[in-house]
Amino acid sequence: MADTIAQDTAPPIAAEGSMSMDSTATASTATSPTATGSRSVDQSQRGDLLWAKIYGFPWWPSIVRGVRHLGDAEKPRLRVRFCHTDDDAELTFDNLAPFDSRPELLAGKVGKIKSKTVAKQWEAALAMAKARHASPPEDPGAYSEEEELAEEARAAAQESLWQEDGHHYLGQRVARELGDKKKKLFLATITKWMPPDGDDGALFHAVHDDGDEEDLEEHEAVEAIAAYQETDEAKKMAAEAEKAAQKEARALEKEARAEAKAAREARRHESGAMPARSALQLYKEEVEEAVGVSADPTMQVPEVVAIVQAGYDELPDHEKRRYEKWALEDEARFANDVRKREAARRKREEQKAKAAAAAPADAPMEDAAATGAADAMEE
């Protein structure tokens, strides 16, 4: 619908491919000078009035424009033009009804329409259809078969312009405030877009959560994206994303600490018990692991110590407390490690003393190298 497409619209409907007519279609292609609304849909003629339905819009007063596919065996359909808006669509019988068969619609009882603009268009369309029904025009305003073929080609070409990739708005959630006196927020997702063409800007096709669809101009899409950021759904998703990011950060920190611990343990086995480290040393090690560079491992170079100290001093208090806690844990680890190593040393000495006491006086001395290897294994 022409005005509707720029404001609160359903998407353009792509034409189906052409198919040859059978004898039923041929019998129904005569142009009628009347605007009858009483014929059944399968007996429609060019110029007849019908009610037509496209997704997201109410039943709309329409005029039959083409009947080329009326008698198709697989998918019979009609091409109609919506009154007042002058948009065309090719619809199956499920979405069409004789004009006289819906008295409630003829009485203006259409139900709730989201958009005030669409509601006014519907009222104008009904008035136009009633006038046509009361005084049928001599010219039904229908397509010839050649014109219908050309219209199908045009509609197919228009539909092919829509793209489902190539723009960062695709998949973006949006919010649209629609309604008459009482506005209501409707959430939707942008599913495809049409690039700009000459003076015509880009269009973005949005599918509402309730099934309605509309095309948005770029400025409308920008506004709808911004409006979505203020919705409860967007705030909830942002909170969940922040929570997930914090969880991932904690997991990465835990993994880094585990790797650092493993590295320390490896060094301890190589050179004995590793001394306890201060909060400053732990901060330095973590920074070095993050950047993949290590300098002055014993912190003997004043320039390096000064740089590390300056970075540490800029940390927020909760970060400093984390390193201080870590340093206390490392001090406890060192003390425990020393105790274990001392206990292991005493045990080895006791075992040697017992072995020496039990051995005959003339027994050969135990190989010193083997003894050293055993000690190393026990450590």
C-alpha positions as CSV (number, residue, x, y, z in Angstrom):
1,M,0.0,0.0,0.0
2,A,1.7,3.1,-1.3
3,D,1.4,5.4,1.8
4,T,1.6,2.5,4.1
5,I,4.9,1.3,2.7
6,A,6.5,4.5,3.8
7,Q,4.9,4.4,7.3
8,D,3.4,1.2,8.8
9,T,3.5,-1.3,6.1
10,A,3.5,-4.9,5.2
11,P,6.3,-6.0,2.8
12,P,6.0,-5.9,-0.9
13,I,4.6,-9.2,-2.1
14,A,6.6,-11.0,-4.8
15,A,4.7,-12.1,-7.8
16,E,4.6,-15.9,-8.6
17,G,6.0,-17.2,-11.9
18,S,3.8,-17.2,-14.9
19,M,1.8,-20.3,-15.7
20,S,-0.4,-21.1,-18.7
21,M,-4.1,-20.8,-18.3
22,D,-6.4,-23.8,-18.6
23,S,-10.0,-23.8,-19.9
24,T,-11.4,-22.6,-16.5
25,A,-9.2,-19.5,-16.5
26,T,-10.1,-18.7,-20.1
27,A,-13.8,-18.8,-19.2
28,S,-13.2,-16.2,-16.5
29,T,-11.1,-13.6,-18.2
30,A,-13.9,-11.6,-19.8
31,T,-13.9,-8.0,-18.5
32,S,-17.0,-7.1,-16.6
33,P,-18.4,-3.5,-16.8
34,T,-19.9,-4.0,-13.3
35,A,-18.3,-4.0,-9.9
36,T,-20.1,-7.0,-8.5
37,G,-19.2,-8.1,-5.1
38,S,-21.3,-11.2,-4.9
39,R,-19.5,-13.6,-7.2
40,S,-17.5,-16.4,-5.5
41,V,-13.7,-15.9,-5.5
42,D,-13.1,-18.7,-8.0
43,Q,-15.6,-17.1,-10.4
44,S,-14.1,-13.6,-10.1
45,Q,-13.7,-11.3,-13.1
46,R,-11.5,-8.3,-13.7
47,G,-13.1,-5.3,-12.0
48,D,-14.9,-7.3,-9.3
49,L,-14.8,-6.1,-5.7
50,L,-13.2,-8.4,-3.1
51,W,-11.9,-8.3,0.4
52,A,-8.1,-9.1,0.4
53,K,-5.9,-9.9,3.3
54,I,-2.1,-9.6,3.6
55,Y,-0.2,-10.4,6.8
56,G,-0.2,-7.5,9.3
57,F,-3.1,-5.7,7.8
58,P,-6.9,-5.9,8.2
59,W,-9.1,-7.3,5.4
60,W,-8.9,-4.6,2.8
61,P,-11.4,-3.5,0.0
62,S,-9.8,-4.4,-3.3
63,I,-10.5,-4.6,-7.0
64,V,-9.6,-7.6,-9.2
65,R,-7.0,-6.5,-11.6
66,G,-5.8,-9.8,-13.1
67,V,-7.1,-13.3,-13.5
68,R,-4.2,-15.0,-15.4
69,H,-3.8,-17.6,-12.6
70,L,-7.4,-18.0,-11.6
71,G,-7.6,-21.5,-12.9
72,D,-4.1,-22.8,-12.0
73,A,-4.3,-26.4,-10.7
74,E,-1.6,-26.1,-8.1
75,K,-2.1,-22.6,-6.8
76,P,-5.0,-20.6,-8.1
77,R,-4.7,-16.9,-7.3
78,L,-5.8,-13.4,-8.3
79,R,-4.0,-10.1,-8.7
80,V,-5.8,-7.4,-6.8
81,R,-5.4,-3.7,-6.3
82,F,-6.0,-2.3,-2.8
83,C,-8.5,0.6,-2.8
84,H,-7.2,4.0,-1.9
85,T,-3.5,3.0,-1.6
86,D,-3.3,1.6,-5.2
87,D,-0.8,-1.2,-4.2
88,D,-1.1,-4.5,-6.0
89,A,-0.7,-8.0,-4.7
90,E,-1.1,-11.5,-6.0
91,L,-3.1,-13.6,-3.4
92,T,-4.4,-17.1,-3.1
93,F,-8.1,-17.8,-2.4
94,D,-7.4,-18.2,1.4
95,N,-6.7,-14.5,1.5
96,L,-9.7,-13.4,-0.6
97,A,-13.4,-13.1,0.1
98,P,-16.5,-11.8,-1.9
99,F,-17.2,-8.2,-1.1
100,D,-20.8,-8.9,0.0
101,S,-19.8,-11.8,2.2
102,R,-18.5,-9.7,5.1
103,P,-21.3,-7.5,6.4
104,E,-19.4,-6.5,9.5
105,L,-16.6,-5.0,7.4
106,L,-19.1,-3.3,5.2
107,A,-20.5,-1.7,8.4
108,G,-17.0,-0.5,9.3
109,K,-16.4,-3.0,12.1
110,V,-12.8,-3.8,11.3
111,G,-11.4,-4.3,14.8
112,K,-8.3,-2.7,16.3
113,I,-5.7,-1.3,13.9
114,K,-2.3,-0.4,15.3
115,S,-1.6,2.7,13.2
116,K,-3.8,5.7,13.0
117,T,-2.5,6.3,9.5
118,V,-3.6,2.8,8.4
119,A,-7.0,3.2,10.1
120,K,-7.7,6.4,8.1
121,Q,-6.5,4.7,4.9
122,W,-8.9,1.8,5.6
123,E,-11.8,4.1,6.1
124,A,-11.0,5.9,2.8
125,A,-10.7,2.5,1.0
126,L,-14.1,1.4,2.3
127,A,-15.7,4.6,1.1
128,M,-14.2,4.2,-2.3
129,A,-15.3,0.6,-2.6
130,K,-18.8,1.4,-1.5
131,A,-19.1,4.1,-4.1
132,R,-17.8,1.8,-6.8
133,H,-20.2,-0.9,-5.7
134,A,-23.2,1.5,-5.8
135,S,-22.2,3.0,-9.2
136,P,-19.9,0.7,-11.2
137,P,-17.7,2.5,-13.7
138,E,-17.7,1.6,-17.3
139,D,-14.0,1.0,-17.3
140,P,-13.3,-1.7,-14.6
141,G,-9.7,-0.5,-14.3
142,A,-8.3,-4.0,-14.8
143,Y,-5.2,-5.3,-16.5
144,S,-5.0,-6.7,-19.9
145,E,-3.1,-10.0,-20.0
146,E,-0.1,-8.2,-21.4
147,E,-0.2,-5.6,-18.6
148,E,-0.5,-8.3,-16.0
149,L,2.5,-10.1,-17.4
150,A,4.4,-6.8,-17.2
151,E,3.3,-6.2,-13.6
152,E,4.4,-9.6,-12.6
153,A,7.8,-9.0,-14.0
154,R,8.0,-5.6,-12.3
155,A,7.0,-7.1,-8.9
156,A,9.5,-9.9,-9.2
157,A,12.2,-7.4,-10.0
158,Q,11.2,-5.3,-7.0
159,E,11.3,-8.3,-4.7
160,S,14.8,-9.3,-6.0
161,L,16.2,-5.9,-4.7
162,W,15.8,-7.1,-1.1
163,Q,19.0,-8.4,0.5
164,E,19.5,-10.6,3.5
165,D,23.2,-9.8,4.1
166,G,25.6,-6.9,3.7
167,H,24.3,-4.5,6.4
168,H,25.0,-4.3,10.1
169,Y,21.4,-3.5,10.9
170,L,20.3,-7.1,9.9
171,G,19.3,-9.1,12.9
172,Q,19.0,-5.9,15.0
173,R,16.1,-5.7,17.4
174,V,14.0,-2.6,17.1
175,A,11.0,-1.0,19.0
176,R,8.2,0.9,17.3
177,E,5.6,3.0,19.1
178,L,2.3,2.6,17.3
179,G,-1.4,3.1,17.9
180,D,-4.0,5.8,17.9
181,K,-4.7,7.7,21.1
182,K,-3.1,5.1,23.3
183,K,0.4,4.3,22.0
184,K,1.8,0.9,22.4
185,L,5.4,-0.4,22.0
186,F,5.9,-3.2,19.5
187,L,9.2,-5.1,19.2
188,A,10.5,-6.4,15.9
189,T,13.6,-7.7,14.1
190,I,15.2,-6.3,10.9
191,T,15.4,-9.3,8.5
192,K,16.4,-7.8,5.2
193,W,17.2,-4.5,3.5
194,M,17.1,-2.7,0.2
195,P,20.1,-0.6,-0.8
196,P,19.5,3.1,-1.8
197,D,18.8,3.7,-5.4
198,G,19.3,7.2,-6.8
199,D,17.2,9.6,-4.7
200,D,15.5,6.7,-2.9
201,G,17.2,5.9,0.4
202,A,17.7,2.5,1.9
203,L,14.7,0.5,3.2
204,F,14.8,-2.0,6.1
205,H,12.2,-4.8,6.5
206,A,11.1,-5.4,10.0
207,V,9.1,-8.4,11.3
208,H,7.2,-7.8,14.5
209,D,7.1,-10.3,17.3
210,D,3.3,-10.5,16.8
211,G,3.7,-11.4,13.1
212,D,3.1,-8.0,11.6
213,E,5.7,-6.7,9.1
214,E,6.7,-3.2,7.9
215,D,9.4,-1.4,5.9
216,L,11.3,1.3,7.6
217,E,13.3,4.2,6.0
218,E,16.8,4.5,7.3
219,H,16.0,7.3,9.8
220,E,13.1,5.3,11.1
221,A,15.3,2.3,11.6
222,V,17.9,4.4,13.5
223,E,15.1,5.7,15.8
224,A,13.7,2.3,16.3
225,I,17.1,0.8,17.2
226,A,17.6,3.6,19.7
227,A,14.1,3.1,21.2
228,Y,14.8,-0.6,21.6
229,Q,17.8,0.2,23.9
230,E,15.3,1.7,26.4
231,T,13.1,-1.4,26.5
232,D,13.1,-3.9,29.4
233,E,14.2,-6.6,27.0
234,A,17.3,-4.7,25.9
235,K,18.2,-3.9,29.5
236,K,17.8,-7.5,30.6
237,M,19.9,-8.7,27.7
238,A,22.6,-6.1,28.6
239,A,22.6,-7.2,32.2
240,E,22.9,-10.8,31.1
241,A,25.7,-10.0,28.8
242,E,27.5,-8.1,31.5
243,K,27.0,-11.0,33.9
244,A,28.4,-13.4,31.3
245,A,31.4,-11.1,30.7
246,Q,32.2,-11.0,34.4
247,K,31.9,-14.8,34.6
248,E,34.2,-15.2,31.7
249,A,36.7,-12.7,33.2
250,R,36.7,-14.7,36.5
251,A,37.2,-17.9,34.6
252,L,40.1,-16.4,32.7
253,E,41.6,-15.1,35.9
254,K,41.3,-18.5,37.5
255,E,42.9,-20.1,34.5
256,A,45.7,-17.6,34.6
257,R,46.3,-18.2,38.3
258,A,46.3,-21.9,37.7
259,E,48.9,-21.6,34.9
260,A,51.0,-19.3,37.1
261,K,50.8,-21.8,39.9
262,A,51.8,-24.6,37.6
263,A,54.8,-22.6,36.4
264,R,55.8,-21.9,40.0
265,E,55.5,-25.5,40.9
266,A,57.7,-26.4,37.9
267,R,60.3,-23.9,39.0
268,R,60.1,-25.2,42.6
269,H,60.8,-28.7,41.6
270,E,63.8,-27.4,39.7
271,S,65.3,-25.2,42.3
272,G,63.8,-26.1,45.7
273,A,61.1,-24.3,47.6
274,M,60.1,-21.0,46.0
275,P,60.2,-18.1,48.4
276,A,57.1,-16.3,49.3
277,R,56.3,-13.3,47.0
278,S,55.0,-9.9,47.9
279,A,51.8,-8.3,46.5
280,L,54.0,-6.2,44.2
281,Q,55.8,-9.3,42.9
282,L,52.6,-11.1,42.2
283,Y,51.2,-8.0,40.4
284,K,54.4,-7.9,38.2
285,E,54.1,-11.6,37.4
286,E,50.5,-11.3,36.3
287,V,51.3,-8.3,34.1
288,E,54.2,-10.1,32.5
289,E,52.0,-13.2,31.8
290,A,49.4,-11.0,30.2
291,V,51.8,-9.2,27.9
292,G,54.1,-12.2,27.3
293,V,57.3,-10.3,28.4
294,S,59.4,-10.9,31.5
295,A,62.1,-8.6,33.0
296,D,64.1,-8.6,36.2
297,P,62.6,-11.7,37.8
298,T,64.3,-11.1,41.1
299,M,63.3,-7.4,41.1
300,Q,66.9,-6.1,41.6
301,V,66.8,-3.4,39.0
302,P,65.6,-0.1,40.5
303,E,64.2,1.2,37.3
304,V,62.0,-1.9,36.8
305,V,60.9,-1.8,40.5
306,A,59.9,1.9,40.1
307,I,57.8,1.2,37.0
308,V,56.1,-1.8,38.7
309,Q,55.4,0.2,41.8
310,A,53.9,3.1,39.8
311,G,51.5,0.7,38.1
312,Y,50.6,-1.0,41.3
313,D,49.9,2.4,43.1
314,E,47.3,3.3,40.4
315,L,45.3,0.1,41.0
316,P,41.9,0.6,42.7
317,D,41.7,-0.5,46.3
318,H,39.8,-3.8,45.6
319,E,42.5,-4.9,43.1
320,K,45.3,-4.2,45.7
321,R,43.4,-6.2,48.3
322,R,43.3,-9.1,45.8
323,Y,47.1,-9.1,45.4
324,E,47.6,-8.7,49.2
325,K,45.3,-11.7,49.8
326,W,47.2,-13.6,47.2
327,A,50.5,-12.7,48.9
328,L,49.3,-14.0,52.2
329,E,48.3,-17.3,50.5
330,D,51.7,-17.5,48.9
331,E,53.4,-16.9,52.2
332,A,51.3,-19.8,53.8
333,R,52.2,-21.9,50.8
334,F,55.9,-21.2,51.3
335,A,55.8,-22.0,55.0
336,N,54.0,-25.2,54.3
337,D,56.4,-26.1,51.5
338,V,59.3,-25.6,53.9
339,R,57.7,-27.8,56.5
340,K,57.1,-30.6,54.0
341,R,60.7,-30.4,52.7
342,E,62.1,-30.4,56.2
343,A,60.0,-33.4,57.2
344,A,61.0,-35.2,54.1
345,R,64.7,-34.5,54.8
346,R,64.4,-35.8,58.4
347,K,62.7,-38.9,57.2
348,R,65.4,-39.6,54.7
349,E,68.1,-39.2,57.4
350,E,66.2,-41.6,59.7
351,Q,65.9,-44.2,56.9
352,K,69.7,-43.9,56.2
353,A,70.5,-44.3,59.9
354,K,68.3,-47.4,60.2
355,A,69.8,-48.8,57.0
356,A,73.3,-48.2,58.3
357,A,72.6,-49.8,61.7
358,A,71.1,-52.9,60.1
359,A,73.9,-53.4,57.6
360,P,76.9,-55.7,58.3
361,A,80.1,-53.9,59.3
362,D,82.0,-55.1,56.2
363,A,79.1,-54.3,53.7
364,P,80.2,-52.0,50.8
365,M,79.2,-48.4,51.0
366,E,76.0,-47.5,49.0
367,D,76.6,-45.8,45.8
368,A,76.6,-42.0,46.4
369,A,75.0,-41.3,43.1
370,A,72.2,-43.7,43.6
371,T,71.5,-42.2,47.0
372,G,71.4,-38.7,45.5
373,A,69.0,-39.8,42.8
374,A,66.7,-41.4,45.4
375,D,66.7,-38.2,47.5
376,A,65.8,-36.2,44.4
377,M,62.9,-38.5,43.6
378,E,61.5,-38.2,47.1
379,E,61.6,-34.4,46.8
